[in-house]
Structures are given as C-alpha cells and as structure tokens.
C-alpha cells in the first residue's frame, strides 16, 4: 500500500502553525564518546595483547579438536565446552570447528542413534543442552526426546524439580520451539512455574545458580544479545569452580580488544553526528546516536563488520530523526513534500523543502552516497539500490500514518498492520544490515528480503511493532501520536488494554516460533544473514521488554551501554599486576629516605590520588615519625605548609606559629617576596584550611594567598598548567574536596608531570584502582536502582524528586572504599527515603496526613500502616524495610543493639519535619534564629545521616560510638549540620519561597535583624567558615572516637561544598551531572 504523494514544487513552511512536541530528554551522553578512543592507542593496545590472545585461541582450538575426537567418550564435556564458548561471546573465532562437531553429533543422532541411546547419560540437562545447541545451529532435532521425562498421563515428572540445572537447561531449550511442538509449550509452562517459585521463596541454595535462574527468567539465551549476555555471563562463569581458565582469560581479553574497537567506531560516529548539529537544528527530535550504535552492536559485534556497523548506525540514526519529523513536528503539507523528495532521491529536490528539513534530507542522501562508489566499483551497486528502496518504502508509510493522525482516523488492524510493520523499520534495517557484509550477500539475498510475504522479516517486524506499542502507546497518545496497534485492537474488538496486551504477547511468542522455523536447515539464505534478522528481534527484547528504552534512554539502556562501551572487564592478569604495583608503592612509602620533603610529597600524591586507604598503617607511621622528629628549622614555605597540612589532616596538632617565620617582623604581615614562590603560596593556601578558632595567622595566610593567587591567574602571570592548578584549588581546596572527585582530577593532572619510574608506577596503580572501584560502584548502583524501581517512585510519588543516582553520588562522597559496600547501599537507601519524606512534608501531604505519619514513625510498627493514606503506606513499609535489612546484617556482627540509634534519629527528623509543616500550615515565622535552628538543624538530615553512616562500618562503630554521636550531638555533627543548613539556605531560599516552603533561616534572620539579603549571605558564609574550624578542631588527637568515624562526618560536610556551592545541585541535578558522569561512567584508559 503506497500513499499518493503530490510532487508539487512549492516549498511550504508555516512557522506559525501549532506544532506538537514530545519533550524528549536530550542525549544523556553529551560529547562523552567524541574523543573516547584514538586509533593510535587502539593499535598499541591490540599489539600488546595480540600474542597472548593468539596463543590462547590456538589452545582453545586444540580443546575443540580433542572434544571432537572419536575416542572421546564424554559427550557432555563436549557440549559444555561449546556452550561456554558461545555464552562467553567468543564463538565467532571457532565457527568452523563448532559447526563440524555439531554436524557430527547430529549425524550420529540420526544415523546411529548414539546420542540419545544408551551411550550417553540420559539426564535432563545433557539432553536439553544438546537439543538447544543443535537447534541454534539449524539442525532439526525432534522434540520427542523429552517424552522420557513425562509420566504416562502426559505430565512432566515432579521429580525433575529437584534437578535445578536440568530444569534451567530445559527452560532454555523450549525457546527454540517451532509451531506444533506442544511438548515444548508444556515444558516451558512447567519449568517457568517451578523456577519462578524457587527464585521467589528462595529455594536455591547456590547464589550463583539463583542468579542464573533469575537472569534466564528475565531473558532466555535465545532472546538475549550475545555481547550483553557475554558481559553478564563472565562473572557467573568465573564463580563456577569447574570453569576453564583458558576460556575465561581469552574471553576477557577478547572483550576488551573488541570494546576498544567499538569505542573508536562510536567516537567516529559521534563526531559525524555532532557535525550534523541536529540537537540544535532539530531540537524536537530524539538525540540518540549512542543508543543507535548500541542497537547495531546487537545486530553484529564481530570485528569484520566495521563497515556494516557504521552504515547501519548512521541509517538508524537518520531514520529516528525522520520518524520524529513525521510523528512530532512536520505539518501534513511539509511531510507530503518531504515524501516526494525522498521518492526522487535527488539533491536538487532540496530546494522545495522547508529549511529545517533540508539538513535532514542532505544528511540522508550523504549516508547512502558515502559508500555507493565503492559498491559500484566492486560490481555490487544493488546493495545501495535495495537499501534506498527500503528507505523510500518506510517514508511512504510514515506519510500514511501522518495522514491518519491528521485526519484522526483509527484504522482496523487489517488496515493498520501492513503499514505499521513497515514503519517498525525492521524490513528497512534488515535490508540495510546486509550492506557491508561482504561477498556472502548476493542479489538473491536482497530479493529474498523483498519477497512478499517473507516470514522471517515479517516475524521480526511484528515483534518490534507489538512490543514497542505495548510499552509506549500511553506516552505516544498523550502527545497526539497516530493510533497504535493497542488502540486499533481495542477499538475494533472492544477489548480492554490488558486483554489486548495478552493477545499481543501471544502473537509475539508465535512470531518467535516463525523465526526459529526459518532458521532450520536447509535455509533459503546463508545462516549469517538470517542471524542479522534474528538479532534485530533480540534487540527489541532488550530495548522494549518493560518500557520504551530508546525514547527514555536514561533508565534501562544507560546501564547496558555503559557495560558494553565504557566499563572494561578486569581480568586475572590485571588483578595480579595491580597487587604487584601496590607492593611497589608500599615499598616507596616505607623506604628509609632521609629526606622529609620526599616523604611528604609521596604521601601527598598517594592521598590525592585516592589510594591512601591501601596504606593507612604506613602513612600513619611515616607521619608520626615526621611529627616526633620535627625541630622547626625548615625555612622552605612549600615544605613547612605541606607538613602542616598533612599532619593536621592526620589529627596531629602542629602549632600555627610555624608560619611566623614567613612574616615581616616589623609590619606583622606576610612577606611580599613569598609571591614569587607560587608553589609555596598554593601550599600555604591549602594549609590555611586546616585552621581552628583563634589561629589568626592562618586567617591572614588565607586572605594573603587568596588575593595574590587570584591576581596571578587574572593577569596571566603563571603558566596555563599552574593557572589550572590554582583555579582548581581556589574553587575547592583539598580540605573541602570529595576524595573520589579529587582523585579523578589529580590523576589526570599528575599524569602530565609523570617522568620518573616511580611517578609512572604510581599513576598506573591509581588508574587501575579507580577503574576497579568504579566497576564495584556501578554494580552497587545497579542494585540500588533495582530497589528504587521496585518502589515505582515515578508513579507512587510523582510529586517527589527522583534522585536515587544523586543520592548514591552523595554517599560515595561519604565513603568510596571497597570495604564499605554495604554501608553505601544502606546509606543511599536511607538518604533516598529521607528525600521522599522531605518532599512529602514540604510539597504534598496535608497537615492531618503528616500528623498521622509522624505518629506512625514514632511507633515504628508495621501494624500502624493501616491508619495511613495509600501513598504513605508505600513510604512507611519501604522505610521500615531498609532498617530491617540493616539490622539483619549488623546482628550477624553482634551489633544488633546499635540499630536503635539510627531509628531514633529518623524519629527526630520526622518530628522536626512535622514541626516545619505546622509552621507552614499556620503561616508562622519563628521570631528568633534560635527557635528556627532548633528545628532546621535537625531537618538538614545531617545528624541522622551522620549517625546512620556508621551502621555499615563494622565493629569499629560499636555502641559507644553511637552513644557518643547521639548524646546531645557532638560539636563536629553540629558543625556539619550548620554547614549543610546555611549553604542550602543561601542557594535555595528564593526558589523555596516561590513554592510556599516553610520560611527558611535566611528569611528568619532578615526579619529578626532587619538586614539585607547581601548582609545575610555574608554572615552565613562567615558562620560556615567557622563551622569548618570546628570540624578541624574535632579531628585533633586525642579524638573522642576513631578518626575513621570522624571522617564520615567530615565527608558529609565536603559533599555540601560540592552539591550546594553555587546552586542547589540536588534539586537541580544537572548541576552535578558531570561529577556523577566522571565517577560512574568514565574509567581511565590504560
């Protein structure tokens, strides 16, 4: 069916018409991948690993040859080897060998009956595995082999349920079924039911096996993307005590090599995309080029398909833009002209188009002409011809849908589906996927694609269309999209949405059977071509399984993209290298050098690179020695200031009068000659931030260094590199920096100075450590995201800030070290729940509801949940569950009596929230700052967070620590809460008052003292400055509690200096997005 399109030569563009908008979010990646990898680094890395890679590859080939030996009497080992190779994503290296083995197994089964007879172990796992592997390779194996596992009454034997591995293997095998195989339908229902039951209760003793079951239930092997599945399978396989080390090492190495290749490709594609500047020229369209590349990685990831990936990514990216022009922005008159121009496929047609369409049209033609000459020279012009025809067809059908939308026509399913299957784009993508695949693609292959009907392409298109529509139709209808298949079916058959989706899921399952059938030998076209169509269907199961992951790319797809294109696999070789480097760094720290300056510099570098947690004992010993042996005779400003800062950071009291020697005896001011020592001035600036109350010389030093350093930068009197260092310090001195952010900055900066062997070694160690920790943090955040998603925050609490990632970033500032994984997870959950509570009290709940909720919190009893409004029940249950989870863990450590203290702090916090809500409800303004502060210092959440942060710290956080922290709040907690309250109020009070928030301390102070906003800001900043002095004071030995405990409170203060320095970075989370990206998305390239 083709629309009749006018070829009118008039350009139409009505700028005044009411255009629709979908308000798509911008690219979450920005320019991240632009310079991600260079060809030079890629070539060097590949050269370095190539020898080991080739040696391992040959060894695996020998394993396969041994497995194929006729004397090998262990067929299950043979099958397990092939399965492992495939699931680790390396089977493309051994296609011939695997094909020969499976062909032989198939022949033996048919000819001699060797496989399922008495010569092989007939247990469920081996038969199911054999069935799946042979079917995957196109061999027609009868499903009757599973009859032996049924009772005479036709039901599967209940005794099979205890064989979990066998059940899992059977479950995976059933997804290769074709039409008419009822026994496999029964097997799927049987295994699914029992495996779900086992996973839910749970009844699987092995965590490793439980993880495999849950993964399979979510996405079976047949529907998974090979590259993504390989990434997930490697750690599972590694935990198997019987895993093959050669296979695993080779798979990890291969993954990393391919990842670098893919990064380089994406970098090139991102540069092409940026040059098109569509985010500015066509802001209504989805900016998803990274997601497009991920999509195409699902179609083919192998190295030989570089050209194919580049072409298909560009085509799908352009199709996405065209889709949004037709769906969202273009008028029917403009779309008619654009459709005609695409039919002509002639650059001269561009003059007829509206301005905004011209860039799209030109880019579209360029994508196809880019390689057209090469194909023509090779005698294959038909590659591009067929690809163009497929694009024309989809544009024609986009126009049909636009007409329906314009006319508000809801078609029947019979009318809708022929158009919608084309606009799913899957026939066009399948056609274009063949372009660039080399000599295996003949003209006959393209003709097969255009055969009508083509069961394989139609099934893949149906899966795409129905799965897309089921998860996106509500969003689409809100923005005035053409009726989807869901609306059409409901309208035609009078069905409910649930009935419609059930019917569509049935059709999707049927379509998968069609795909399986078309992949059985003999095939119409070579299997590698069918695999592209199969893989396109697999992508849909990933991107549209639970939601529209393409349109809303910041949720599910973000983690998948990161796992394939950002996070490298850490293999055993790297881990060994890391441990070796760590010991060398330890040797540097403990070397018997007589030069204090070298020791100080080494400790400074280790701390600022974020790796000091590996060497706490060595650093403590070195600094204690430096403290005890210092005689005060050093006159070098840099050395004196560095020693002062490092010792103060460690809790040693160093007299501030050490700096008097740098002052003019007569004037009492710092010597002007110091200005020439820029490194010394910068070091003194950093040292001044460790001052306590009464140390006037440090206040003077801070004013002196700040003024002169600012002047040096402003007047270009220092090198660009030193100017960068000064600017960084002026913006955020070391004492107020988050260790993890400072490490990322300092490693990058220090790399520019690396010259000596020790420097190079330290940088490499720090980069490896950063990357390894980043992988751990990503896994933790993934777990937290699953928890957050289970709460369905967007639906249940649409009024609240959805900031779980920002909460995790906050908590990473409190502790990033690997031993605090549980602490991070619990504290992130607590701060996320506190954020929901805050918004409930501030923005949504009625005062009557809030009183009820406050009372329920004071009782802390799940039975009180029945008294609460529905939306509050979810909050209440989730909050109690978080603390129950923490209690279960600390009870195993013998610290169950500690949980009462964090719970008590939540009760205090909620009481204070309720008090503020009462003030707001009554329009009351506290008459004094003291009255306000008694409440608002608690509602910062910082006393509660500080005390809760100790929960996951192990035995160092004993009952005495909790008693110390909860008893009238020690000065360091009060100081931290003051920093939080005042910095928050300074940047957010105007916004809060606009939304009728309770009056802030800012307004209270202005009203009480009748001063201007500027005066209040100046005073509050002074109070923050003094609060930092109180924090520093509490760190000086002897401390009331271990310094590790105090560090959490210090770090909470540091978070405020990052998140609330110039803006409310939590509410306006785009402010801190680049910080989050740098810590959670960007590893160091090694």
N, C-alpha and C positions, 0 to 999 in steps of 0.2 A: 504494500500500500504506500503510495507516494503522494504527498501533497502537491497541489498545483501552485507553483510559485511564480509570481509575476516578475518579469525581468525588467521592470521599469527602471529607467536610468536616472531617476531622481533621487538625490540624497535627502533622507528625512532624519531630522533630529530635533525633537521637541524638548528643549531643556526645561520647559515649564510644566511638563506633564508630571503627574503623581507617580513616581516610581516606587516599587516595593523595595524593601530592604530586609535581609535576613539577619543583619548584625552579626555576621560570622566573626569569631575571635581571630585576631591576627596570628601569624605564624608564631608558635611558641619557641622556635629555634633562632629567629632573627638571622644574623650573619654567622652563626656558630660554626657551620661547616665550610665557610668560604675558604679559610686557609688551614683547614684541619690537617691535611697531609700534602706533602710535596713529592714529586716524582723522585727527587734525589734521595730523600730519606727512605722512601719505599724501596728503591733499588738497593740501597745499602743494607737495609734490614733483611731483605729477601736473600741477598748474597750471604749474609752472616749465618742464616739458619738453613740454607739450602742443602748443605752437606748432610747434616743430621736428618733433615726431612727426607732426603732421597734414600739414605741408609735404612731408616725406619720403614719407608714404603716398600723397599725390596724385601725386608724381613716379613712384612705382612703378606706379601705375595707368596713367600715361601710357606707361610702358615696355611694359606688357602690351597696351595698345591698339596701339602700334607693332608689337609682335610679332604681333598678330592681323590686321594689315593684309594684305589680299590681295596687295599688291605685294611683301610680304616674301618673298624667295626663299631665306631661310636658316632652314629649319625646325629644325635642330639648336640654333641660338641660342634659338629659342622654347622648345624642350623644356628646355634648360639653365636658362633663366630660371625656368620653372615649378618644376623640380626644386630649384633653390636656394631659392626662396620657401618651398616645402614643408619642406625639410630645416632651414631656419633657424627654423621654428616660427611663421611669420607668415602662412601661407596663409589663416587664418581671416578675415583682413582683405579678402581678394580672392577669395572663393569664387565669386561670380558671374562675374567676369572669367575665372578659370581654367576654370570649367565650360564657358563659351562657346567658349574656344579649343580645349579638348579635344574638345568635341562636334563642332566644325568639322573637326578632324583626323580624328576617327572617321568622319564623314560622307564626307570626301574619300577616305578609305581604302576605304570600302565602295562608294561611288557612282562615283568617278572613277579609283580606283587610283593616286592621286597620291603616296601616302606611301611605299609600298614599291616603286614603279616606278622609272623612270629619272630622275625629277625630284628624287630625294633621294639623298644619299650613303648607299650601302648598307652602310657598315661596321658592325661588331658593336655598338659602343657606342650608336650612334644608334637602331638598331632595338630593341635591348634596353631602352633608356631609354624609347622610345616605347611599347613593349609594357607596361612596368611602370606608367607614368603612366596609360595608358588603362585598364588593369585595375584600378588603385587607385580609379579613378572609376567603376567598374562596367561599363565597355564591354567587350563580348565580342569580343576580338581573337583570331584563330586563331593557335595556336602553330606552324602550318605555316610561318610566316615565318622560322623558324630552320633549315628544311631546307637552305637555301642554304649553310649553314656546315658541312655534313656531306659526307663522301666518298660515293661511290656504294655503298660497303659498309655504310653506315649509321653509321659512327663520325664524331665531330666532328674537324674538320681540326686536325692538330697545329700547323699554322702560327698558329692563333689564340692559342697560348700566349704568344707574344711581345707580343700586344696586351693588356697587363695591365688597362688601363682598360676595354677591351671585355669581358674575362673577368669583371671585377668587376661590370660592368653586367648581364651575362648571369646571373651568380650571383644578383644581387638580383631579377632578373625571374622566375627559376624559383620563387621563394617565393610567387608569385601563381597557381600552377598549381592546377588542379582535377582531379578523378578522370578517368582515361583519357588524360591527356596524357603519354604515355610519353617523348616527346622532351624534355620539361622535366625529367623524372626523370633522363634520361641527361645532360642539360645540367648539372643540379645535381651529379651524381657527377663529371662531367668537370671542372667549374670548381672544385669543392671540393678535389678531389685536387691539382690543379695550383697553386691559390692557397695551400694549406697548405704544399706543397713549397717554393714561392717564399718564403713567410714564414719557414719553418724554417731555411733554409740560410745567410743570406738571399740572394735573387736579385733583389731590388727595389732599384734604386739610389736612388730617391727616398724619404727618410724619411717624407715626407708621404703618399705613396701606400702605403707599407708600413703606416703607422698606419691608413689607411682599410681596407686589406685585413684586418688583424688585427681591427679593430672589426666589420667585416661578418661575418667568420667566427664571431665570438662571438655577434653578434646582428644578423641582417639587418634592413633597414628595415621590412619587413612586420611583424616581431615586436617592434619597438622602441617605447618610449614617446616620443611626439612631443616632449614637453617636455624629457625627458632627452637625447634624441638631438640636439635643437637646441643644448642646452648644450655637448655634445661636438663638434658639427659646426662651431660658430662659429670656434674657433681653427684648425681644419683649413681651413675656407673662407678665413679671413684670410690663411693662408700661400700660397694659390693666387695666383700673380702676375696672373691674369686676373679676380680676384674683382671684383664690383660693389660699390663703396664705399658707394653709397646704400643698397643692400640690407643690407649688413653693419651700417652705423650704425643703420639703422632697427631691425634685429633686436635689437641690443644694447640699444637704448633701450626697445624693447617688452618685452624680457626683464626689465629692471629694474623697469619700471612694473608688470608683472604680478606680479613677485616681491613687491613691497610689498603688493599686494592680497592675495596668498596668505598673506603673513606676518600681516596683520591678521586674516584669516579664522582662521588657525591659533591666533592669540592668543585670539580669542573662544572657539573650540572648546576650547582648553586650559583656559580659565577655567571653562567648563561642566564639564569633566572633573574638574578639581580640586575643584569644589564637591560633586561626587558622592562624592569621597573613597573611591574603590574600592580604592586601593592599601593603605588601612588596613582597610576593611571586608571586602574580598575579597582578601586577600594571596596567595591561591593562584593567582589569575588573572593572565594576561599584561597588563601595563600598557603599551599600545602605541598610544595615541591619535595620536601624531605619525606613526607608521608607517601608521596607518589613513588619515590625511589624505594622506600621500604616495601611497597606493594609489588614492585617489579623484582625486588630481591626474592620475593616469594615465588615468582614465576621461574626465574633462573638465577642462581647464585654462583655457578661454576665459572672459573676464570676465563674459559674460552668464549663466554658470551658477553664480553665487554661491549662490543658494538651493539648487540641486541638490547642490552640493558639501557644504553644511552638513548637509543632511538625510542624505545617503548616508554621510558620515563618522560621524555620530552612530549611524546604524543599524549600520554595520560594526563600530564600537567596541563597541556593546551585544551584537552577535552574537558577538564574540570572548569577551566575558565569559560569555555563556550557553554557548558551546561548552566553555569550561573548567569551568563548573559541571557539565555533563553528562559531560565526559571525565575530570575530575580529582577533583572534590570531593564532589558530591552522592551520597547513598545512593539506591538504586533507589526506596525509598518516597518520599523527598523529591522526586525527579525526576518521579514519577508525579503528585504534587500540583501541581508547577510546570507540567507539561504541560497539566493540566486547567485551571489558572488562565489560561494563555495562550489556550487554546481559548475560554474565556469572555470574555476581554478586558474585564474589569470590575474597577475598582479595589477594589470590595468583596470580591473574591476574595483580596485581600492578607492578610486575617486568618487564612486557612488555612495560610499559608506559614511555614516556619522563618524565624527572624529574619534570617539572613544573606541569604536570598532576597528579602526584602521590598524592600530598597533597589534591587535589580536590576529587580524587577517594576515598581516605581513609575517608575523612570527609563525603562524600555522604553515604557510607556504614554505617558509625558510626551513622548517624542521624536515619537510619531505624532500626539498631540493638539495639539502646538505649532503646526502649520500647518493642522490639519483645518478650522477655522472659515473660514480664507481660501479654501480649495479649495471648500468648500460654498457660500460666498457667490458664487464665480465659476461655480457650476454644475458643478463637477468633483469631487464627493465620491468618485467612483470611483477617483481617484488614490490616496487613502489606503486605500480599501477593498481594492484589489488588493494594495497593499503589505502590509497587515495579513495578508491571506490567505497571502501568500508567507512571512511570518514564522511563522505558525501551522504551515504545512507543514514548514518546516525544523525547528521544535521537535518536531513529531511524529516526525520521522525521527531527530533526535538521541536521542529516547527509545528508538527501535528499537535503535540502536547500543548504548545503555546496557544494554538488556536482553541483547543478545548478549554484551556484556562481562561482565555479572553472571552469566550462565549459562555463560560460557566457550565460547560457540558460535562456530565458524568456518564462516561460510556459503559456499556456492558462489558463483562470480562472478555467475551469473544471479540469485541471491538478493541478493547484496551490492550490485551496481551501481545498481539502481533507488533504493535508499536512499542510497548514497554519493554519487550525482550530486546529490541534493537537499542532503545535508549539506556538499557542497562550498561551498554558499551562493550559487552563481553564478546560479541562477534567481532567488533572492530578491534578490540585488544588481542583477541586470539589471532586474527589475521596479521596484525602488526607484530605480534610476538614471533612470527615465523621469519620476518625480515631481519636479517643479520645473523641467522643461524647457520649459514654456510651451505655447502653443497647438498646436505640432506634434504633441503627444501626444494622441491621441484614445482613446475607449473601445475602438475596434477594435485599436489598437496593444497595449493591455493584453490583449485577448482573444487576439491573436496570440501573446503571450508564454505564455499558458496553454494554447495548442493542443498537443495531445499526439499525435505527437511534434513538437517544434519543433527542426529540425535545427541551427539556429544556436545556440540556447541549450544544446542537448544537447552540441554540439561544444565550446563554451566550458567547460561544466561538466566534460566528460571531460578536457580539457587540465588544468584545475585539479586534479581529483581525482588523476589519474595522476602528474602532475609533483610534486604535494605528497607523495603516498605514496612515490614513489621516493627522495626525499631525506630524508624524516622517519621512515620506518617503523621504523628501528632504535632511534631515540630514543624513539619512541612505545611500542614493545614493552617497553622497559626499565621504563617507568613503568606497565605494566599497561593500556595502551590497548586498545580493541577491535581485532580483527584488521583490518589494512589490506588494500587490493587486492593488495599484494605477497604477503602471507601467504596470502590466499584463493586466488590463482592458483597459487602454489607447492604449496599443499596439494591443490588439485583436480587439477592436471596433473602433479604430481611433477617440477616444473621447478626448476632452480637459480635463485638470485637474479639472476644475470647473464642467463640466458635470459628470465626474467620481465621484467626491465628493457628488454631488447632488443625484446620483444613490445610493451611499453607505449609505447616510443618510436615504434614503427611505428604504433600506434594514435593517438598524438598527431599524427604527421605527417598521418595520414588525416583527423583532426579539423580540422586547418588547411585541408585541401582543401575540407571541407564549409563552413567559414566563408567561404572565397574564393568558392565557388559561390553561396552565399546573398547575397553582396554584388554579384552581377552583375545588371545591369538587364534587365528591369524587376523591382524589388524589391517584396516584399509590404508593407513599411512604409517610410517615408522613410529615406534613407541616414543622416541624423544619428542616428536611433535605432539602426540597425544598428551604427553606429560605436561606440556605448557598449558593445555586447556584444563587438565586436571588441577594443576597448581593454581590457576586463576580461581577455580571453585574453592580451593583450600584457603586462599587469601580472604575470601568472603567470610568463611567460618571464623577467622581470626578478627577481622575488622568489624563485622556486623553481628557477632554472636549475641551480645547482650545490649548493645547500643550502637549508634552511628559513630564508630570510632574515627572515621575520616573527617566528618564535619566537626565533631567535638574531639579534636586530636590531643587535647591536653590531659586526657584521662588514661584510657587503656593503652592507646597506641604509643604514648610517650615512653612508657617503660619498655615496650618491645623495640622501639627504635634505638633507645639507649643500649639495650642489651646486645644488639647486633652491630651498632655503628659507633659506640662510644667506649663501652667497657671491655677491656681485653680480658682474655682468660689468664688467670695466674696459674702457671704450671709448676710442677715439682722442681724443675731446673731453676726457675726464678726464685722459688722459696729457698732453695739451697744457697743461691747467690746472695739473697737477702740476709740470711743468717751469717754468711761469711763476711759481708760488709759490716754487719752490726758488730761483730767481734773486732774488726779493724778500727771502727770508730771508738769502741770501748778502750782499745789499746792507746789510741790518741789521747783520750781523756785521762788515762792513768799513767801516761809516760812521765818519767822523772825529769821534766824540764825545770831548769832554774829560773826561767823567765816567766814572771807572773803575767806579763802582758799576753804571752801566747796562750796561757791557760784561760785567761779571761775571754780572749777572742774566741777560743774554741768553744767554751761554754755558751757564750752569746750566740754563736752560729747554730749550735745544736738546739738551743732553746727556741730561737726564732724560726728554725725550720720545722718545728713541731715534732721533733723526735726525742725530746728530753725524757719522755716517760719511759724510754728503754733504759735510761742510765741514771735513775734518781739517786741511787746509792753512791755512784762515782762522782756525780756533781755535788752532792751534799758533802762528801769527804773533801773534795777539792776546795769548795768554798769555805768550809770550816777551817781548813788549813790556811787559806788566804786571810781569813778574819783574824785568826790567832796570831799569825806571823807579821801582820802589817805594822810597820813602825812610823808611817806617816811622812816618809821622806821623799815621796814621789811628787814631782812638780809638773808632770805632764797632764794637762787638762783632760784629755781623752781617757787616759788610764784611770785617773782618780774618779772621774764621773762614771766610767763603766764599772769599776769595782764597787762604788757606792750603790749603783742601781742593782747589780746582780746580788749583792749581799742583802740589801733591803728586801728584794723580791723573795729571798730565801728566809726572811724573818730575822736576820741579824741586825742589831742596832748599830749603825755606823754614825758617829757624830757628824752633824751637818757642818760643824766648823772646819771640816776638811777643805771646804771651798773658800775659807777666808783668805788663804794664800793667793787667790786669784783676784783679790780686791785691792784697790788703791788704798794705802794706809791712811792717807790724809782725807780724801773725799769719801771713803767708805763705799765707793761704787765699784762695780766690776771693771777691770782694766779694758780700755778700748782696744788694746793690742790683741786681745783674745779674738777679735772679729776675724783676723786673718786665719785663725785655726778653725776652719769651717767644720771639720770632722769633730773636733773637740766641742765646739758650740752645740752641735747637734746632739752629742752625747750628754752634755750638761742639760740640755732641754729635756731629754728623756729622763735623766736622773731626778730633775726637779719634780716630776710627777709622783715620786715616792715620798714626798714630804708629808709631815704630820703637823698638827696645830702647834703654833709657837715657833716654827722654824722659818723666821723671816728671811733668812739668807736664801732659802730655796724659792720663796715667793719672788724675791728680787732677781734671782737667777732665771726664773721662768719669764719674767717680764723682759729682762735684758736679752735673752736668747730669742724669744719670740719676735720681738721688734726687729732685731738685726737679721734673723733668718728670713723673715718676710721681705725685708728690704733687699736682701741679696737676690732672692728669686725675682722680685718685681723689676729689678734693674738689670737682670741678666748678667750678674757678676759671678756666676758659678756655671760649671759645665751642665749640659742638659741632663746628664745622668745624676749628678749631685742635686740638681734642682728637683728632679723627680723624687729623690730620696727625702729631701727637705719638705716638699709639698705633702708627701705621704705622711710624714711624722707630724706636721702641723695640723693636718686633718684628723689624725687619730694616733696619738702617742702609744708606745708599746704597752704601757700600763693599762690602757683602756681598750686595747685591741682584743678581738676574739682570737685565741691561739691558732685556730684552724685557718681563719682568713689570713692572719699574719703569715702563717707558714706558706700558704699559696703565693702570697705576694713576695715573700723574702726568697723563696726558692727560685722564682723567676728572676728576681733582681740579682741574686748572688750568682746565678749561672753566668751572668755577663762578666763576672770578675774571675771566674774559675781559671786558675793557671797551674797551681801545684797539684801534685798527685793526691794529696790529702783533700784538697778542695773538691777535685773531681769525684773522688770516692764518696765524700760526704753528700754531695749533690745527688749522686746516683742513689745512694741509700735513702735519702729523704724523698726522692721521687717515687721509688718503689714503695716506701712506707705509705705515702699519700695515696697511691693507686690501690694498694691492698686494703687500706682502711675505707677508701671510697666504695669499693665493692661491698664491704660489710655494711656500710651506712645505707647503700642502695637497697640491700636485702631487708634491712630493718624498716626502711621507709615503705617498701612494698608490703610488708606485713601490716604496718600501721594503716596503710591505705585500704587494705582489705577489711580491716576492722572498721574503719571510718565509713567505707562504702556500705558495710552491713547495717550501719545505723541509718543509712539513706538520709543524710543531713539535708541535701537539697530539697527533698520532698517534705520531710518532717519538720525542718526548721528553716524554711525559706527566708525568714527574717534575719537569720544569724550569719555572721561572717564564716565562710567556708575556707578555713586557713590551716588545714592539717599539715600541709607541707611547710608552711611558715612556722608552725609550732615545732616541727621536727628540727628545722634550722635553728630556732631559738634554743632548743635543748642541746643541739650539737655544740652550741657556744658554751654550755654549762659543762659538758664532758664529751670529748670526742674519742677518748682512748678505747681500745678494743675490749678491755675488761668491764666496761660499763654498758654493755649492750642492753642488758635487762633494765638497768637504770634509765637509759634513754627511752626505751619503749614505754615504760610506766609513766615517766615524767611527761612525755609527749602526749600520752592519752589524758593525763591529768590536766595539762595546760589547755588541750583542745576542749575538754569538758568544761573547764573554767571559762573559756571563751564563749561557749554556748550559754552557760549560766549568766555571764555578764550581759550578753545581748538579750537574754530572756528578761532579766531585771531592768535593763536600760531601755529596751526598744519594743517589747511585745506584751509581756504579761500584765494583766490588770493587777491592781494592788491586792484585791481579795485572793486572786490566784497565787500571788507571790507570798502572801502570809501563809497560805496552806502549804506551799512548797517549802518555805523556811521551817515550818513546824515539822514537816516530814523529814527534812535533813537532820534536825536536832534529834529526832527519834532514831534515825538510821536503822530502819527496819523495813524490809521489803513488803511486809503486810500493810504498811501505810499507803502503798501505791494506789490502792483502790479509791482513796479520797481525792486523788489528783485529776486535773483535766487530762484528756487523752495525750496531748502533745507533751505534757510534763512527765507522763509515765515513762516514755522512752528515755528521757534525760535521767530520770531517777534511777531506773533499772541499770542503765549503762554506767552511771557514776558508781553505784554500789559494786557493779561487776569489776570495774577497774581496780578498786581497792581490795576486793576479794581475790583477784588474780595476784596482786602484790603480796597479800597475806599468805597465800599458799606457798609462795616461793620463800619468803623470809622465815616462815615457820620451819622449813626444812633446814634452815641455818641456825635454828634455835633463837630466833629474834621475834617471835610472834607477839611479844609484849610491846614491840615498837610501833605497831600499826596504829595504835590508839592515838598517837601524837599527830600524824598527818590527818587522820579523820577529824580530830578536834579542830585542826586549822581550817578544814573545809567548812565545818560548822560555824566557826568565827567569821569566815569570809562571807558565807551566805547571810548571816545575821547582819553584817555590815552592808551588804548589797541591799537588803531589805530596808535598812535604815535610810539609805540614799533614795530608794524608791519612795519611801514615805515622804522625805523632804520634797522630792519632785512632784509627788501626787498632791501635796499641800501647798506647793509653790513657796516652800520655806527656804530662806537663805540663812545659813549659820551666821551668828553675829560675830564670831571670832574665828581666827585661823586655827586656834587650839581645838575648838569644837569640831571644825571640819577635819582636821588632821587625825583626831582620834578615830575617825571612821575611814577617811580616804587613804591613810597609810595601810590599813588592812585591805581595802578594796583594790590596791595595786596588785594584789595577789602574791606579792613578793615574799612576805613571811610564810605563806602557805607553800609556795614553790620551793623556797629555800629548805624548809623542813622536809618536804616530800622528796627533794632531790637526794636526801641521804638514804632513802629506802633501799635502793638497788646497789649500794656501795659496799655491801658485805659486812664482815664483822668489825671493821673499823668504825662503823656507825652503830655503836651499841646504845643501850638505854640511857647511859649518862649523856651521850651526845644529844639525844632527843630531848632529854630533860633540860640540858643547858640551852638549847635553841628555843624551847617553848616557854621557858620561865621569864616572863616579862620582856621577852625579846632582847638578846644582847645587842650592843651598840652596832656591830657590823651588819646585823639584819635590819636594824632601824635605819642605818645609813643607806643601805641598798634600797630600802623602800622609799626613802626620801629622794634618792636619785631617780627612781622609777616614776614616782608621783610628779615631781617637778618637771622632768624632761617631757613626760607625756602631756602634762597640762600646757606647757609652753607651746607645743606644736599643734595641739588638737583642740584647745578650748574654743576657738571660734567655730569650728565645724560642729563640735558637740552642742553648743548653744543654739545653732541653727536648727538642730533636730530635737530641741527641747529636752536636752540631757539635764540631769541634776547639776546644779551650779558647781563649777569647779573651784579648786583652791585659788585659782587665778582671779576669778570674779569676787570671791570672798575677800581676798587681800585688798583688791582695788576698792571695794566698798568700805571695808573696815578702816583703811588708812587714807582713802581718798587720793590715790596716786594714779598716774597714767599707766597705760599698758607697757610702755617702754621701761618705766621705772620698775615695774613688777618683774619684767623679764630679766633686767639687770640684777635685781635682788635674788631671784630664783637661781640664776646661774651662779651667783656667789655662794648660795646655800649648797648647790650641787658640788661646787669646788671644795667646800669644807667637808661635805659628806665623804668625798673621796679621801680626804685626810684621815677621817675616822676609820674608813676601811683599811687604810695603810697602817694606822696605829694598832689595830687588832691583829695584824699579821706579825708584829714584832714578838720575838721569843722572850719569855716563855708564853706560849699560847694556851688558851683555856681548853681547846680541843685540837686534834691533829690538823696540821696545815692542809691536808687533802680535803678536810671538811670545809675549812675556811675558803679554800679555792673555789668551791661551788658557788658560794655567796659572792665572792669577787667576780666570778664569771657571769653571774646573773646581772651584776652592775654593768659589766662590759657589754652585754647584749643590748642594754638600753642605749649605750653610746653609739651603737651601730643602727638599731632599729628606729630610734627617736632623735637622732642627732639634728636633722633639719626638717623632718616631716614625720607624720605618723606612718611609719613603714609597715606596720602590721595591718591597719585598716586599709591603707593604700599600698597594697603588697607589691605593685610594680616597682616601688622604690627600692626594694631589697631583692628583686628578682635576679639581678646579675650576681649578687652574692651567692644566692642559692644555686644558680647555674654553675658558678665556679667551683663550688664544693661538691655538688652531687652529680654533675654532668661532665665536667671537663677533667679527664685524667691527664697526667703528664705523658707526653710522647717520649719514649726511652730510646 
